């Protein structure tokens, strides 16, 4: 594959990531939440009710990391955290009424933002852009299972991080 094409793609993706996050991270962040909290709230809102394990899996995080994030959202009154009485390991996460209102507000804000972005693309190319982004996202997801930044070797740990 053409290395120039790959570099161009990587450069545009880095730029796009910064540009897309900027409107939602300026000032008070994403409606007063960090981007990580915002993504978590949205994921819970889309799924209505989800187990902590399934939610952690969808983000590729361990449950202890996500549990701390959820606890912060519980303290803010945005999510419910309910432990199953029969199986204490099962923790169900759902939005509170306040969380649902914020979810709806964030959804409206994102929908408006991306509608404005799409309007800047010629109408005859909008469907192709949406389709290509879907194809690219699926390819990244399929490849992410085998991709590593660095090879595991004598100078790295089991996760590919530099050895200390």
N, C-alpha and C positions, 0 to 999 in steps of 0.2 A: 504494500500500500504506500502511496505517496506521502512521505514524511512532512512535506509542506502542508498538505491537506490536513493531516493529523494535528500539526502545530496550530494551524488556523482555527480548527475546530476547538481545540483546548483553550486557545486564547479567547475566542468568542464565548465559550461556555463560562469561563472565569468572569469575564466582563458582565455577561448576562446575569450570573448569580449575584454579583455585587449590585447591579442596577435593579434587579427585582427585589432584593431585600431592603434596599435603601429607603423606599417610601414607608416601609413597615417597621423600620428600626430607628428612624429619626424621632426626635422629641421623646414622647412617652412610650415609644416602641409600638408594638402591635396592640393597640387599645389598652396600653398600660401593662402588657405582659411582655416577657422576653420572647424572642422568636421560638425558642424551644417550648415554652409554655403554650404559646399560640398554636404551634403544630400539634401539641398534645391535646389541647382543648378541641381543635378541629377534628382530629382523629376520633376522639370519644364522641363528639357530636355526630359524625357521619355514621358511627356504628351503634348509636343509641345507648347500648350497654355492652361492655366488653370486659373480658377478664384481664387482670393485670398481666398474666403470662402472654396472652394473645396480643395485647397492646405492645408489650416489650418486644415481642417477636416482629411485629409490623415495623418497628423502628430499628430493629437490629441491635437492641440494647439488652443488658441483663436486667432482671427484675428489680434488683436492689437500686440500681441507678434510676430506673423509671419510678420506683416507689417513692423516692425522695422528691421527684418532680411532681408526682400526684399529690403528695402530702402538702406541697406548697399551694397547689390549686384547691385542696380541701380547706386549708387555712384561709384562702381568699374567698371561700364560699362558692366556688365555681363547679366543683365536682363532688359527688358522693362516692364514698369508698365503703362497700358493704362486704363483710366477711360471711361466707356461707356457714351456717350453724352446723351442718352435717359434715362439711369438709373445710376446715379452717384454712387450708392452703389456698382455697379458691376465693379470690377477691374480685368482686364485680365493681366496675367503674362506670358511672353515668353522670350526666350533667345535672346540676341543680337548676331551678328556675332561673336564677341569676346567670348561671353558666349558659343556659339555652339562649337567653337574651343577648349575651355577649357573643356567643357562637353566631347568631343571626346577624348581628352587627358586623362582625368580622367577615362573614360570608358576603354580605352586601358590599362591603368595602373592597374585597378581593374581586368580586364580580365586576364592579364598576371599573376598577383599575385595569383588569384584563380585557374588558370590552373596549376601553379607550386604546389599549395597545393594539388590539385587533383592527380597530378602525384606522390605524396608521398604515396598515398593510392593504394593498389593493384588494378589493372585494373578491376578484376572481382568483386570488392566491390564498385567501384565508383558510379555506378548507384543506388545501394542500399543506399549509403550515401546521395546522392542528393535527392532521394525519401524520406528518413527518415527526412531530414532537412525540406523538404516541408511539410510533415505531422506534424512535431513538430511546425513549424511556424504557420500553420493553427490552430492547437489546442491552441496555446498561444493566437492567435488573438481572437478565439471564447471565450476563458475563460477570456480575459482581461476586457470584459464588466462588469463582476460581481466581479472580483478580487480586493481586497484592501489590502494594507500592514497592516493596523490596522483597527479595527472595530470602527465605529463612536459611541461615547458614551459621557458620561458626562465630560470626560477629553480630548475630542477632538472636533474639529470644524466640519462643515458639509462635509468637504472633507477628514476627517479622520486624519488631522494633529493634533499634540498635542496642547491643548488649552494653551493660554498664560495668 
